[in-house]
Amino acid sequence: MGAVPVLSGAATYAAREGGLWPGDGPPRFDPAAGGSPRARIQRQHLPNVPLVTHEGRRVRFYSDLVKDKKVVFTFLSSRGPAESRKVMQNLAAAQRFFGWRVGSDIYMYSIARNPERDSAAVLARWARRSGAGPGWRFLTGEPSAVEMLRHSLGFASPDRAEDADPAYSIGLLRYGIEPEMNWAQCQSQAEPRVILHSMLLDFGTGEVGPAAPPVWNCRLLLRQVR
C-alpha cells in the first residue's frame, strides 16, 4: 500500500483490453451496449451493480452515480476504523477545498469494504460524523455486488493475505473524469494537500461559482488545507 504512487494526471487511459490499471483482470458483469472505448471501460471496470446509499436510496453504480461525472472512489470499513477515519478526514478536507463543486461538478463515493457489517444505518453515522454534504455519498449493498465493484475498480490485491486485510482497499483512492476516460490514483491517507493537488491537476479549477477560488489563489489554498 505504501508503494502506490501519486499520479498527477499522467494516468489517462488509452482504452485497451488489458485493464484500466496494470494487473487488473477483467471482471464479469453485464456489458454496456456498443464497442466504443468508453463502453469497453464501463464493461470491464464500472459495473452497473445495485447499491444502497447512506440515506437508504437504491441506486445503480454506473448509470446513477458515475456516468458523465467527475468522481472520487474510496473504501471504508468498521474493521479498519483508524484508517477509515483518516480517509474520511481527507475527504472532508476535499469537500471544504472544492466547496460548491462537490455535488454539482465533483462527486465523492465512499464504499463499504465489509457490507455484511456496514449497513446503510452504519454508513449514515459515518456520513454525519464526517459532515458529508449532498455530493458525498456512502454506499453499501449485497456483498457479492460490492465485491465485484471492488475488483472492477482496482481496490483488490492479487495477494490473498493482503487482500483479506481491509486496510489494503481503504488505503487507495481513485478518481477520474468518466466521459473523458481519464483515471488516476493516489494514497487515500496521504497529506490532504498532496491528494488535492493531484485531483486539481485533473479536475481543474472549475467554472466560476459563488465560492469558487480564483485560479491564482489555489496554491495558497492548498497550503492552508488541514
C-alpha positions as CSV (number, residue, x, y, z in Angstrom):
1,M,0.0,0.0,0.0
2,G,2.8,2.4,0.8
3,A,4.2,1.9,-2.7
4,V,1.1,3.2,-4.5
5,P,2.3,6.2,-6.5
6,V,0.6,9.6,-6.6
7,L,-0.4,10.0,-10.2
8,S,-1.0,13.6,-11.2
9,G,-2.9,13.5,-14.4
10,A,-0.5,11.1,-16.1
11,A,-2.8,8.1,-15.8
12,T,-5.1,8.8,-18.7
13,Y,-6.3,5.6,-20.1
14,A,-6.0,4.8,-23.8
15,A,-8.6,2.0,-23.9
16,R,-7.2,-1.4,-24.1
17,E,-8.5,-4.8,-23.2
18,G,-5.7,-5.5,-20.7
19,G,-7.3,-3.4,-18.0
20,L,-7.7,0.1,-16.7
21,W,-4.9,-0.4,-14.1
22,P,-2.0,-2.8,-14.7
23,G,-2.6,-6.2,-13.4
24,D,-6.3,-5.9,-13.1
25,G,-8.2,-8.9,-14.5
26,P,-11.5,-8.4,-16.4
27,P,-14.4,-8.7,-14.0
28,R,-17.6,-10.5,-15.0
29,F,-20.8,-8.4,-15.3
30,D,-23.3,-7.4,-17.9
31,P,-21.7,-5.4,-20.7
32,A,-22.6,-1.9,-21.9
33,A,-24.0,-1.7,-25.4
34,G,-21.7,-0.7,-28.1
35,G,-18.0,-1.2,-28.8
36,S,-16.5,2.2,-28.2
37,P,-13.5,2.6,-25.8
38,R,-15.8,4.2,-23.3
39,A,-18.2,1.2,-23.5
40,R,-15.3,-1.2,-23.0
41,I,-14.1,0.7,-19.9
42,Q,-17.6,0.5,-18.5
43,R,-17.9,-3.1,-19.4
44,Q,-14.6,-4.0,-17.6
45,H,-14.4,-1.5,-14.7
46,L,-17.6,0.3,-14.0
47,P,-20.3,-2.3,-13.4
48,N,-23.9,-1.1,-13.1
49,V,-24.4,-3.1,-9.9
50,P,-27.2,-2.2,-7.4
51,L,-26.2,-0.3,-4.3
52,V,-27.8,1.5,-1.4
53,T,-26.8,5.0,-0.2
54,H,-26.4,6.0,3.4
55,E,-29.8,7.7,3.0
56,G,-31.4,4.4,2.1
57,R,-31.8,5.2,-1.5
58,R,-31.4,2.4,-4.1
59,V,-29.1,3.3,-7.0
60,R,-27.2,1.7,-9.9
61,F,-23.5,2.4,-9.7
62,Y,-22.7,3.4,-13.3
63,S,-25.9,4.9,-14.6
64,D,-26.9,6.8,-11.4
65,L,-23.5,7.7,-9.9
66,V,-20.7,7.7,-12.4
67,K,-21.8,8.3,-16.0
68,D,-20.9,11.7,-17.3
69,K,-19.4,12.8,-13.9
70,K,-16.1,13.6,-12.2
71,V,-15.9,11.1,-9.4
72,V,-13.8,10.1,-6.4
73,F,-13.8,6.5,-5.0
74,T,-12.7,5.3,-1.6
75,F,-13.5,2.3,0.6
76,L,-14.0,2.3,4.4
77,S,-14.7,-0.4,7.0
78,S,-15.6,-0.7,10.6
79,R,-12.9,-3.4,10.7
80,G,-10.4,-0.7,10.0
81,P,-11.7,2.3,12.0
82,A,-8.5,4.2,12.4
83,E,-7.6,4.0,8.7
84,S,-11.2,4.8,7.7
85,R,-11.3,7.9,10.0
86,K,-8.1,9.2,8.3
87,V,-9.6,8.8,4.8
88,M,-12.8,10.5,6.0
89,Q,-10.8,13.4,7.3
90,N,-9.0,13.7,3.9
91,L,-12.3,13.6,2.0
92,A,-13.8,16.2,4.4
93,A,-10.8,18.4,3.5
94,A,-11.5,17.8,-0.2
95,Q,-15.2,18.8,0.4
96,R,-14.1,22.0,2.0
97,F,-11.5,22.8,-0.6
98,F,-13.7,22.2,-3.7
99,G,-16.7,23.8,-2.0
100,W,-19.7,24.3,-4.3
101,R,-18.2,21.9,-6.9
102,V,-18.9,18.8,-4.7
103,G,-22.4,17.9,-5.6
104,S,-22.5,19.9,-8.8
105,D,-19.3,19.1,-10.6
106,I,-17.4,16.5,-8.5
107,Y,-19.0,13.5,-6.7
108,M,-17.3,11.5,-3.9
109,Y,-18.3,7.9,-3.1
110,S,-17.2,6.0,0.0
111,I,-18.0,2.3,-0.3
112,A,-18.3,-0.3,2.4
113,R,-15.4,-2.7,2.3
114,N,-17.4,-5.1,4.5
115,P,-21.0,-4.6,3.6
116,E,-22.1,-7.5,5.8
117,R,-21.1,-5.4,8.8
118,D,-21.6,-1.9,7.5
119,S,-25.2,-1.3,6.6
120,A,-26.8,1.9,5.4
121,A,-27.5,2.9,9.0
122,V,-23.9,2.4,10.0
123,L,-22.8,4.5,7.0
124,A,-25.2,7.2,7.9
125,R,-23.4,7.6,11.1
126,W,-20.1,7.9,9.2
127,A,-21.6,10.5,7.0
128,R,-22.8,12.6,9.9
129,R,-19.5,12.4,11.7
130,S,-17.7,13.4,8.5
131,G,-20.0,16.3,7.8
132,A,-20.8,14.9,4.3
133,G,-22.8,17.1,2.0
134,P,-25.1,16.1,-0.8
135,G,-22.2,15.4,-3.2
136,W,-20.6,12.9,-0.9
137,R,-22.4,9.6,-0.6
138,F,-21.6,6.4,1.4
139,L,-22.6,3.2,-0.3
140,T,-23.2,-0.4,0.6
141,G,-25.1,-3.3,-0.9
142,E,-25.1,-7.1,-1.3
143,P,-21.6,-8.5,-0.5
144,S,-21.4,-10.1,-4.0
145,A,-22.2,-6.8,-5.7
146,V,-19.7,-4.8,-3.6
147,E,-17.0,-7.4,-4.1
148,M,-17.5,-7.3,-7.9
149,L,-17.2,-3.5,-7.7
150,R,-14.1,-3.6,-5.5
151,H,-12.3,-5.8,-8.0
152,S,-13.6,-3.9,-11.0
153,L,-12.3,-0.6,-9.7
154,G,-8.9,-2.0,-8.8
155,F,-9.2,-2.0,-5.0
156,A,-8.2,-5.7,-4.7
157,S,-4.8,-7.2,-4.2
158,P,-3.6,-10.3,-6.0
159,D,-2.0,-11.4,-2.7
160,R,-4.8,-13.2,-0.8
161,A,-3.4,-12.3,2.7
162,E,-3.0,-8.7,1.8
163,D,-6.4,-8.5,0.1
164,A,-8.1,-10.0,3.2
165,D,-7.0,-7.0,5.3
166,P,-9.5,-4.2,4.8
167,A,-6.6,-1.7,5.2
168,Y,-5.4,-2.5,1.7
169,S,-8.6,-1.3,0.0
170,I,-9.0,1.6,2.5
171,G,-5.5,2.8,1.6
172,L,-6.3,3.5,-2.0
173,L,-8.1,6.5,-3.6
174,R,-9.1,6.5,-7.3
175,Y,-10.6,9.4,-9.2
176,G,-11.4,10.3,-12.7
177,I,-13.5,12.0,-15.4
178,E,-15.8,9.3,-16.8
179,P,-16.7,10.9,-20.2
180,E,-13.0,11.6,-20.9
181,M,-11.8,8.2,-19.8
182,N,-9.2,9.9,-17.6
183,W,-8.4,7.9,-14.4
184,A,-5.8,8.2,-11.7
185,Q,-5.0,7.1,-8.2
186,C,-3.2,8.1,-5.1
187,Q,-2.8,7.1,-1.4
188,S,-6.0,7.8,0.5
189,Q,-4.1,8.5,3.7
190,A,-1.5,10.9,2.2
191,E,-1.4,14.5,3.3
192,P,-4.6,16.3,2.2
193,R,-2.7,18.8,0.1
194,V,-1.0,16.0,-1.8
195,I,-4.3,14.4,-2.7
196,L,-5.9,17.7,-3.6
197,H,-3.0,18.8,-5.7
198,S,-3.3,15.6,-7.7
199,M,-7.1,16.0,-8.1
200,L,-6.8,19.6,-9.1
201,L,-4.4,18.8,-12.0
202,D,-7.1,16.6,-13.5
203,F,-10.3,18.2,-12.3
204,G,-9.1,21.8,-12.9
205,T,-10.4,24.8,-11.1
206,G,-14.0,24.5,-12.4
207,E,-16.4,27.2,-13.6
208,V,-16.7,30.5,-11.8
209,G,-19.2,30.0,-9.0
210,P,-20.3,31.7,-5.7
211,A,-17.5,30.1,-3.7
212,A,-15.0,29.3,-6.5
213,P,-11.4,30.1,-5.6
214,P,-9.5,32.3,-8.1
215,V,-7.1,30.3,-10.2
216,W,-4.1,32.3,-8.9
217,N,-5.1,31.6,-5.3
218,C,-5.3,27.8,-5.5
219,R,-1.6,27.4,-4.4
220,L,-2.3,29.4,-1.3
221,L,-5.5,27.4,-0.5
222,L,-3.6,24.2,-0.8
223,R,-1.1,25.4,1.8
224,Q,-3.9,26.2,4.1
225,V,-5.6,22.7,3.9
226,R,-5.6,20.7,7.1
